[in-house]
Each structure stands twice: as C-alpha cells, then as structure tokens.
Amino acid sequence: MPKSVKLHGKVLSRADIGALKQKLLERVAHGELIQDAAAEIGVPLANFRGWRRHDPEFRKAWDEARAQGARTKPYTLPPRPAPPIVTPAPVEAAPPAAPRPEPPHDWLARPYQEPLWNYLNEGGKRAVAVWHRRAGKESLAVNFAARAANRRAANYWHMLPTATQGRKVVWEGIDNQGRRIIDQAFPPSERTGRLDDEMLLRLRGGSTWQVVGSDNFDRLVGANPAGVVFSEWALADPRAWDYLRPILAENGGWALFIYTPRGRNHGAELFELAQKTPGWFAQRLTVDDTKIIPAGVIDEERRSGMAEELIRQEYYCSFQAALVGSYYGALLESAEKNERITAVEPIPGVPVTTAWDLGIGDSTAIWFAQAVGREIRLVDYYEASGVGLDHYAETVARMAGERGYEYGETLLPHDANHRELANGRTRVETLRRLGLPSLRIVPQVSLDNGINAARVILPRCWFDAGRCARGIEALRQYRRGWDDGRKLFGERPLHDWTSHPADAFRYLAVGLREPRPPGGVPAVSVITEKGDGPCPALRDGTPLVVIEE
C-alpha cells in the first residue's frame, strides 16, 4: 500500500486513510448504506471499490461490518448542531430621493402670459397667440415644451420659417437675462444628449426636443411629434400645418402658433378661425395691452426710420397694415379689390403656357397661364419637392387630361441648360425626352429687371382663387429682408418658401414680354417637339432663346 494518496486534490497519509476506512466500516456496521456513508465521510465510491479490490484486510473487515449491519437497526446520523442565529445589525434606510422639480426652471409667466400658460398647462391642444414684438413668445413656448416633454415621453418640435432662422433665434438665442434659451429651459442636468448639427436635445425620461424649419419639415418624415410650436407662423410655409395636423390629431398632440401679423395672409385666417372654433385659444396682445414697452421706445423707433406700417404690424399687431417690404403686395391687393382674384376657367382652344422654377433639392414651382389679348389668365399652379422631373412631366400631362389644357410653350430658367453631373444631360434634354412641349429658355436678365417685368404684367393678370391659392399667397409675401440692427431693408429678396413660386412667376413675366414690332430683327431658334421654329427677339434686342441644337 502506498504511504500516501490524493483525495480531492489533498495528499493524505496512510494514517489518514486508515481513519477514513474505520469511519466507513463503523457506519456500515450500524446499518447505513455504503453510498450514504461514503458521501457523508467524503470518500468517492471509486476509492471504496479500490480499497476492497486491493486491500485484503479491508475487504475482510468490510464483509464482517456488512453482515453485522444487516442484523442492526438502520443507522441514523446524530443530529447536527443548529447553526447559531445571527441577528444582523439594523441598517438605517436611506431617505427617499427628492422628486425632480417639474419645469419650467427659473422662469415665471408674466401676468399677461398667464391665460395662455394656464390653457396649455391644463391640457389645451390648439392655441394661437398674436403678440407684439418682445412680448416673450419664444420663452413661453420653449418652457411649455420643456414641461410637456417632462410629462409625456415623445418628440417635440419648435418650428420657425427656416431652419437657419431657428438656429439663430432659438438654438443659439439669448434671453433678456443673458441666458441661452435652451440652457434655461432644458438645463444640462435634464439632458442626456445634444446633436448640434440637427439642433436636437435628448432629455431624461425619453423625450426629444428639436428646432426645425418650415422649409424642410417634409424631410423629417416619421418623427411623429406630439407637440409643435409654430413660431413666426405668418411668415412660415402654410403647408407645414396641413402636413402636421393629422399627425397631432392622431396622437393627441398639441399645437401652439406664435407670431406677429404680416398682412391679410394665412396668419390672419388662422387667428380668425381660432376665434370662432370651440376649444381653441385665441389672443391678440398689443403694447397697449401688456404695457411693457414705453411709448417713448416706439417714438424712437419711428424717428430712427422704422416705417409706420411696420410699427403698426410689430407693436400693434395690425392685420390691416401692408406687408412692409413686399414686392407685389400692393398689386395683389389691387387685384383683389378689382375682383381679378376669382374663379378663372381655362378657355378651350387657347394654349396654356407653363413657367417653371426648377429647384435642386428644393421645391419646383409651375404656373399655368393663358394669354388672351392683353389679359393674362393664371388658371393653375403646382408645386412639389423631393421628386424627379418625371413626376412633373407626368403631373403636367395628367392635368391636361383632367382639365382640357392644350399646352403651348414651356418656359424654363436659364440654368436648365446646365449639364447635370449624374447623367451628363441638361434638364432641358431630360424634359424633352419626357415629352414636354415647346421648351424655351427665358433670357437671363438681372433680378431687378425680372421683378420689374412681373410688376408690369400683374395689373393684367387674373388669378383663379382656388387652384392658384398657394401661388397667390407666395406672391403677396415675397419681400425684402429687414435688417433690424441697421433699420434697413436688404437689397435682395428674403429666401424662404415664397421664393420658388415668385421665381417661376418672374420667368413667366420675362417670357411673355411683348415681341419687338416686325422689321429688321432676326428670328432665333426655339426648341419644340417637332424641331426648330422662328421666334422674334425681345424689344431690347435680347434673344428669347439661348439653346443650341
């Protein structure tokens, strides 16, 4: 027999092994089963079998013990002593965490703001606040959005007319106490993430809050906002509300419109709708109502050159004041007074000219016009974005079938003759392949000359009030930008949702200029479906067409 063996990884001496054998034999002699005895002592059965096989003395003792155990009562192990009962020391419970304060943070509604704040705070869903300049519209709207985001995990939008304006006014805006607007309403401790390029905050509790523009709302498909602030609504693209209204109706979301008037446009219409619609909140506050801007400040604005119409608009919230800086506002007002904005049906047999502004990654706008004597009848208008030229070709063809249009010329801007990198073709070539009739590029004239051409033809224009509604509204609001610091209008038009409809109308005006009387002016080429044909030049000698076959 070896002097030592390993058991469970532990080296045992011969004496240790003998003691184990003795314990095993005693238990078996008292009637305990070998399996139970071996398990209790900690001897694997393999070791027990080895002992029986190779140790004659153990085998003899085993046989005797087993015989004795058969004559003895079954062996019962003595009870093990109960483990001592240890009473754990009492642990003092941690005090409950203090509840997070509900927004707003470090902001209180002013007395004149309380009706709107209370309406929204109590669950109101549709509110229109026409407040004067510096009445705190943005601060109230952002702070209510913070409270709404705290109460319901969802997506929330703060929409301005353009995303660029949203970045300047809200995302990077400073309040009158020198605080960043978003840091006051959404303190860093309440945020889990910030995406500066998308102007988006991720908030504790799962909500997101984002600054967007009405010039790109249709690119945010799938966001499903549960609350939207429409800031400067009178200057925003009115399609934004048409797009978002069913989403908010379906998810029980809210909409807050805040703005100062910009003439009799969609802002005026919405305020009047809110006034007579049960459940809507409608409020118009002038400086006489809030008394937060002294009369002396307004007098100083007047002395520094601020137009009276702009003062009535900005401080007295007048919807009747003319839209200051509008290129065509007075002419559209005259057309409305003279009932030239009415129902205008197309005249059968008279060619319909289409004038296009081709957007690249933007909207494409198309006017449909008939020239009858000196009268220009605008019978239709179409606009879309995010689709290819084939969509517009199909739409124009479909409208011809539905409304009986017989197309004449297709007037295109000068850049339609530039080659595209994707396919190497010009858009003129693409449209021609798609079957557009009589394509013609209008001459490239200066912006001022084009606007003047539009002003010249407007007194001769009749507009279909229904089918041209969006185009008419765009012409009415097409305007120069106002530099509030310099108290001056800019030299160029403000680029917003009105730009594409106004540009297409400008191309129509340039394209419809009366030709020079016959005599000594050479004809120039025009691309048509059937080939080249003559077309006289403009009265100033500029050729109407710059396309070469």
C-alpha positions in Angstrom: 0.0 0.0 0.0 1.3 3.5 -0.8 2.4 5.7 2.0 0.1 8.5 0.8 -2.6 9.2 -1.7 -4.5 12.2 -3.0 -8.1 12.7 -2.2 -10.0 15.7 -3.6 -6.6 17.2 -4.5 -5.3 16.8 -0.9 -2.5 14.5 0.0 -3.5 12.0 2.7 -1.1 9.9 4.8 -1.6 6.2 5.5 -2.9 7.1 8.9 -5.4 9.4 7.5 -6.6 6.8 5.0 -6.9 4.2 7.9 -9.1 6.6 9.9 -11.4 7.1 6.9 -11.7 3.3 6.4 -12.5 2.9 10.1 -15.3 5.5 9.9 -16.7 3.9 6.9 -16.8 0.4 8.4 -18.4 1.8 11.6 -21.2 3.4 9.7 -21.8 0.3 7.6 -21.8 -1.9 10.7 -24.6 0.3 12.1 -26.7 -0.4 9.0 -26.0 2.7 6.9 -25.9 2.2 3.1 -22.4 2.5 1.7 -23.5 5.3 -0.7 -24.7 7.4 2.2 -21.8 6.6 4.4 -19.2 7.4 1.7 -21.0 10.7 0.8 -21.1 11.7 4.5 -17.4 11.0 5.1 -16.4 12.4 1.7 -14.9 9.2 0.2 -15.6 8.7 -3.5 -17.1 5.3 -4.3 -14.2 4.7 -6.7 -11.8 4.9 -3.7 -14.0 2.5 -1.7 -14.0 0.0 -4.6 -10.3 0.2 -4.9 -9.8 -0.5 -1.2 -12.0 -3.6 -1.5 -10.1 -4.8 -4.5 -6.5 -4.3 -3.4 -6.7 -4.4 0.5 -7.5 -7.9 1.7 -7.7 -6.8 5.4 -10.2 -4.1 4.5 -12.2 -6.5 2.3 -12.5 -8.9 5.3 -13.4 -6.2 7.7 -16.0 -4.9 5.2 -17.7 -8.3 4.8 -17.9 -8.6 8.7 -19.3 -5.0 9.0 -21.8 -5.5 6.3 -23.0 -8.8 7.9 -23.3 -7.0 11.3 -25.1 -4.1 9.8 -27.8 -6.4 8.4 -28.6 -7.5 11.9 -28.6 -3.9 13.3 -31.2 -1.2 13.1 -30.6 1.3 10.3 -28.0 3.8 11.3 -29.2 7.3 11.9 -26.8 10.1 11.9 -26.6 12.1 15.1 -28.3 15.5 14.6 -26.1 18.3 13.6 -26.0 21.2 15.9 -28.1 24.1 14.6 -26.1 27.0 13.3 -26.1 30.0 15.6 -28.7 32.6 14.9 -27.0 35.8 13.9 -29.2 38.9 14.1 -28.0 41.4 11.6 -27.4 44.9 12.9 -30.2 47.2 11.9 -29.5 49.2 8.7 -30.8 52.7 8.6 -32.9 53.1 5.5 -31.7 55.7 3.0 -34.1 58.7 2.8 -36.2 58.7 -0.4 -34.8 60.7 -3.3 -36.2 64.1 -3.7 -38.5 64.3 -6.6 -37.2 66.1 -9.7 -38.6 69.6 -10.0 -41.1 70.0 -12.8 -40.2 72.5 -15.5 -40.1 75.4 -16.0 -36.7 76.1 -14.4 -36.1 79.6 -13.2 -38.9 81.1 -15.3 -42.3 82.5 -14.4 -45.1 83.6 -16.7 -45.8 87.3 -16.7 -49.3 88.3 -15.8 -50.4 88.9 -19.4 -48.9 85.5 -20.3 -50.9 83.6 -17.7 -54.1 82.9 -19.7 -52.1 81.2 -22.4 -49.9 79.4 -20.0 -52.8 78.1 -17.9 -54.7 77.0 -21.0 -51.7 74.9 -22.2 -50.9 73.7 -18.7 -54.4 72.4 -18.2 -54.4 70.3 -21.4 -55.4 72.7 -24.1 -54.4 71.4 -27.6 -54.7 74.4 -30.0 -53.6 77.9 -29.3 -53.0 81.0 -31.4 -51.1 83.9 -29.7 -50.7 87.0 -31.8 -48.4 89.0 -29.6 -46.4 92.1 -30.2 -42.6 92.2 -30.6 -40.6 91.4 -27.4 -43.7 90.1 -25.5 -41.8 86.8 -24.6 -43.4 84.5 -27.1 -40.4 82.2 -27.6 -39.6 81.9 -23.9 -43.1 80.9 -23.0 -43.3 78.4 -25.9 -39.9 76.7 -25.1 -40.7 76.5 -21.4 -44.0 74.9 -22.0 -42.4 72.4 -24.4 -40.0 71.5 -21.5 -42.9 70.9 -19.2 -44.8 68.8 -21.8 -41.6 66.8 -22.5 -41.3 66.1 -18.8 -44.9 64.9 -18.5 -45.1 62.7 -21.7 -42.1 61.0 -23.4 -42.4 62.0 -27.0 -40.8 64.1 -29.8 -41.4 67.9 -29.7 -40.6 70.5 -32.4 -40.0 74.2 -32.3 -40.5 75.3 -35.9 -39.5 78.7 -37.4 -40.0 79.7 -41.1 -36.5 78.4 -41.9 -34.0 76.1 -40.1 -31.4 78.9 -40.4 -33.7 81.3 -38.6 -34.4 78.6 -35.9 -30.7 78.2 -35.2 -30.2 82.0 -34.8 -33.4 82.8 -32.8 -33.8 79.7 -30.6 -30.9 77.3 -30.7 -28.3 80.0 -30.3 -30.6 82.6 -28.9 -30.0 84.6 -25.7 -32.9 85.7 -23.4 -33.2 89.2 -21.9 -31.3 88.0 -18.8 -28.3 86.9 -20.8 -29.0 83.2 -20.6 -29.0 80.7 -23.5 -32.7 80.0 -24.2 -32.2 76.2 -24.4 -30.0 76.1 -21.3 -32.6 77.9 -19.2 -35.5 75.7 -20.4 -33.5 72.5 -20.7 -30.6 72.6 -18.1 -27.7 70.2 -18.9 -28.7 68.1 -15.8 -32.0 67.3 -17.6 -30.4 66.3 -20.9 -28.8 63.0 -21.9 -27.5 64.1 -25.3 -27.2 67.0 -27.7 -26.8 67.0 -31.5 -25.8 70.4 -32.6 -26.0 69.8 -36.4 -29.6 68.6 -36.0 -30.5 71.1 -33.3 -31.8 68.3 -31.2 -31.8 67.6 -27.4 -32.3 64.2 -25.9 -33.9 64.6 -22.5 -34.2 62.5 -19.3 -37.3 60.5 -19.4 -37.0 59.7 -23.1 -38.3 62.8 -24.9 -36.6 64.7 -27.6 -36.9 68.4 -28.5 -35.7 69.8 -31.8 -35.6 73.1 -33.7 -36.8 72.7 -37.3 -37.8 74.9 -40.2 -41.0 75.0 -42.2 -38.7 75.0 -45.3 -37.7 71.4 -44.5 -40.4 69.8 -42.4 -41.3 67.3 -45.1 -37.7 65.8 -44.7 -38.4 64.8 -41.1 -40.9 62.1 -42.1 -41.5 59.6 -39.4 -40.7 61.8 -36.4 -44.3 61.8 -35.2 -44.1 64.9 -32.9 -46.6 65.1 -30.1 -46.2 68.9 -29.7 -45.2 71.6 -32.2 -44.6 75.3 -31.7 -45.1 77.2 -34.9 -43.1 80.3 -34.3 -43.5 83.3 -36.7 -46.3 81.4 -38.3 -47.4 84.3 -40.5 -44.0 84.0 -42.3 -43.9 80.2 -42.4 -44.8 77.8 -45.1 -48.6 77.2 -44.6 -48.2 73.6 -45.9 -46.5 72.7 -42.6 -49.8 72.8 -40.7 -51.6 70.8 -43.4 -48.8 68.2 -43.1 -48.7 68.0 -39.3 -52.4 68.5 -38.4 -53.4 64.8 -39.0 -50.3 63.6 -37.0 -51.2 65.7 -34.0 -54.9 64.7 -34.3 -54.0 61.0 -34.3 -51.6 61.1 -31.3 -53.4 63.6 -29.2 -50.7 66.2 -29.6 -50.8 70.0 -29.2 -50.0 72.9 -31.5 -49.1 76.5 -30.4 -48.9 79.2 -33.0 -47.0 82.4 -32.0 -46.4 85.4 -34.3 -47.0 89.0 -35.2 -49.2 89.8 -38.2 -47.9 90.0 -41.8 -50.9 91.4 -43.6 -54.1 89.6 -44.5 -52.4 86.2 -45.1 -52.7 82.7 -43.6 -51.8 84.1 -40.2 -54.9 86.3 -40.2 -57.0 83.4 -41.4 -55.8 81.1 -38.7 -56.4 83.7 -35.9 -60.0 84.3 -37.2 -60.5 80.5 -37.3 -59.3 80.1 -33.7 -61.6 82.9 -32.5 -64.7 81.1 -33.7 -63.6 77.4 -33.1 -64.7 75.9 -29.7 -61.8 74.6 -27.7 -59.2 76.8 -29.4 -57.3 79.6 -27.6 -57.0 82.9 -29.4 -55.3 86.0 -28.1 -54.1 89.2 -29.6 -51.9 91.4 -27.4 -50.6 94.9 -28.4 -48.2 97.1 -26.4 -51.3 98.9 -25.1 -52.4 95.5 -23.5 -49.1 94.5 -22.0 -47.6 97.9 -21.2 -44.1 96.5 -21.1 -42.8 98.8 -23.9 -43.0 102.5 -23.1 -44.4 104.8 -25.8 -41.0 106.6 -25.9 -39.4 103.5 -27.2 -41.8 103.3 -30.1 -41.4 107.0 -30.8 -37.6 106.4 -31.0 -38.2 103.6 -33.5 -40.3 105.9 -35.6 -37.6 108.7 -35.5 -34.9 106.2 -36.4 -36.7 105.3 -39.7 -38.9 102.4 -38.9 -41.9 102.5 -41.3 -45.3 103.3 -39.8 -46.7 100.2 -41.4 -44.0 98.1 -39.7 -44.8 99.8 -36.3 -48.5 99.0 -36.7 -47.6 95.5 -37.6 -44.9 94.8 -34.9 -46.2 96.7 -31.9 -50.0 97.0 -32.5 -50.5 93.6 -34.2 -52.5 95.0 -37.1 -53.5 92.6 -39.8 -54.6 95.5 -41.9 -51.1 97.1 -42.2 -49.5 96.4 -45.6 -46.7 93.8 -45.6 -43.7 96.0 -45.4 -41.0 95.2 -48.0 -43.4 93.2 -50.2 -42.5 93.4 -53.9 -46.0 92.6 -55.1 -48.3 93.1 -52.1 -49.9 96.4 -53.3 -50.5 95.0 -56.8 -52.1 91.8 -55.3 -54.3 94.0 -53.1 -55.4 95.9 -56.1 -56.2 92.7 -58.0 -58.3 91.6 -55.1 -60.2 94.9 -54.9 -60.8 94.7 -58.6 -62.0 91.1 -58.3 -59.3 89.8 -60.5 -58.7 87.0 -57.9 -61.8 84.9 -58.5 -62.9 81.8 -60.4 -60.9 81.7 -63.7 -61.8 78.8 -66.0 -59.4 77.9 -68.9 -60.6 79.0 -72.3 -60.8 76.0 -74.7 -58.5 76.3 -77.7 -56.2 78.9 -76.1 -52.7 77.5 -75.5 -51.6 77.1 -71.9 -48.1 78.4 -71.2 -46.3 76.8 -68.3 -43.5 78.7 -66.5 -41.1 76.6 -64.3 -38.7 77.3 -61.5 -36.6 74.1 -61.2 -35.5 73.5 -57.7 -32.3 71.5 -57.0 -33.1 69.7 -53.7 -35.8 72.2 -53.2 -39.4 72.9 -54.4 -40.2 73.1 -58.1 -43.0 75.6 -58.9 -45.1 75.8 -62.1 -47.5 78.5 -63.2 -50.2 77.7 -65.9 -51.2 80.8 -67.9 -53.3 81.7 -71.0 -52.7 85.0 -72.8 -56.0 86.3 -74.2 -55.4 89.7 -75.8 -53.7 91.8 -73.2 -55.2 89.7 -70.4 -53.1 87.1 -68.7 -55.2 84.4 -67.1 -53.5 82.3 -64.4 -55.6 79.2 -64.4 -53.5 76.9 -62.3 -50.4 76.5 -60.1 -48.5 73.4 -59.0 -45.6 72.8 -56.6 -43.8 69.8 -55.1 -40.4 68.8 -53.7 -38.3 65.8 -53.3 -39.3 64.2 -56.6 -37.7 63.9 -60.0 -38.5 65.7 -63.3 -40.5 62.6 -64.4 -43.0 63.4 -61.7 -43.6 66.9 -63.0 -43.9 65.7 -66.6 -46.5 63.1 -65.5 -48.4 65.7 -63.5 -48.5 68.2 -66.4 -49.8 65.5 -68.7 -52.4 64.4 -66.2 -53.6 67.9 -65.7 -54.0 68.3 -69.4 -56.3 65.3 -69.5 -58.3 66.3 -66.4 -58.8 70.0 -67.3 -58.5 70.1 -71.0 -55.3 72.1 -71.2 -53.7 72.5 -74.7 -50.1 73.3 -73.9 -48.1 76.0 -75.7 -44.7 76.9 -74.6 -42.8 75.5 -71.6 -40.7 78.4 -70.1 -37.6 77.4 -68.2 -34.9 79.3 -66.3 -31.5 79.8 -67.8 -29.9 77.3 -65.5 -32.0 74.5 -67.1 -29.4 74.3 -69.8 -26.6 73.4 -67.4 -25.5 69.8 -67.6 -26.1 67.6 -64.5 -23.3 65.5 -63.1 -25.4 62.4 -62.6 -26.2 61.8 -66.3 -24.4 64.4 -68.3 -27.6 65.7 -69.7 -29.2 69.2 -69.3 -32.6 69.4 -67.7 -33.9 70.7 -71.0 -32.8 67.5 -72.7 -34.4 65.4 -69.9 -37.7 67.3 -70.1 -37.7 67.0 -73.8 -37.2 63.2 -73.6 -40.1 63.2 -71.1 -42.4 64.7 -73.8 -42.7 68.4 -72.6 -43.8 70.6 -75.4 -42.1 73.6 -76.9 -39.3 74.1 -74.4 -37.9 77.6 -74.3 -35.2 79.1 -72.0 -36.1 82.7 -71.0 -33.4 85.2 -71.3 -31.1 85.7 -68.3 -31.9 89.2 -67.0 -31.0 90.8 -63.7 -33.1 90.1 -60.7 -34.4 93.7 -60.5 -35.4 93.6 -64.2 -37.2 90.3 -63.7 -39.1 91.7 -60.7 -40.0 94.8 -62.7 -41.3 92.6 -65.5 -43.5 90.8 -63.0 -44.8 94.2 -61.7 -45.6 95.2 -65.3 -47.8 92.2 -66.1 -49.5 91.9 -62.7 -52.2 94.6 -63.5 -53.1 92.5 -66.5 -53.4 89.2 -64.5 -56.5 87.3 -63.5 -55.9 84.5 -60.9 -58.1 81.5 -60.1 -58.5 81.9 -56.4 -58.8 78.2 -55.6 -56.2 76.5 -57.8 -53.7 79.3 -57.5 -54.2 80.0 -53.8 -50.7 79.0 -52.7 -49.0 80.8 -55.6 -51.0 84.0 -54.9 -50.1 83.9 -51.2 -46.4 83.4 -52.1 -46.5 86.5 -54.4 -48.2 88.5 -51.7 -45.5 87.7 -49.2 -42.4 87.8 -51.5 -40.4 90.5 -49.8 -37.1 92.0 -49.0 -35.5 91.0 -45.7 -35.4 93.6 -42.9 -32.2 94.3 -41.0 -33.4 95.2 -37.5 -29.9 96.5 -36.5 -29.4 98.9 -39.4 -33.2 99.7 -39.7 -33.0 99.0 -43.4 -34.4 96.6 -45.9 -31.9 94.3 -47.7 -31.2 94.7 -51.4 -32.3 91.1 -52.3 -35.4 89.1 -51.6 -35.6 87.0 -48.5 -35.1 83.4 -49.4 -37.9 81.3 -48.0 -40.9 79.3 -49.1 -42.2 82.2 -51.3 -39.0 82.2 -53.4 -39.8 79.4 -55.8 -43.4 80.5 -56.7 -42.1 84.1 -57.2 -39.2 83.0 -59.3 -41.5 80.9 -61.6 -43.8 83.9 -62.0 -40.8 86.1 -62.8 -39.8 83.7 -65.6 -43.4 83.8 -66.9 -43.3 87.6 -67.0 -40.0 87.7 -68.8 -41.1 85.0 -71.2 -44.4 86.8 -72.0 -42.8 90.2 -72.8 -44.3 91.6 -76.0 -42.1 91.0 -79.0 -40.5 93.9 -80.8 -42.6 95.1 -83.8 -41.6 93.4 -87.1 -38.8 94.9 -89.1 -35.1 94.3 -89.1 -34.9 91.9 -86.1 -33.7 88.4 -86.9 -35.6 85.4 -85.7 -33.9 83.0 -83.3 -34.3 79.3 -82.7 -36.8 77.7 -80.3 -36.7 74.0 -79.3 -40.1 72.4 -80.0 -41.2 68.8 -80.1 -41.2 68.9 -83.9 -38.0 70.7 -84.4 -36.9 74.3 -84.8 -39.2 77.2 -85.4 -38.9 81.0 -85.6 -39.5 83.2 -82.6 -38.9 87.0 -82.6 -36.4 88.6 -80.2 -37.3 90.9 -77.3 -37.8 94.6 -78.0 -34.4 95.4 -76.4 -32.7 93.0 -78.8 -32.1 90.2 -76.3 -32.8 86.8 -77.9 -35.5 84.9 -76.2 -33.7 81.6 -76.6 -30.1 80.7 -75.8 -30.3 76.9 -76.6 -28.3 75.5 -79.5 -29.4 72.2 -81.0 
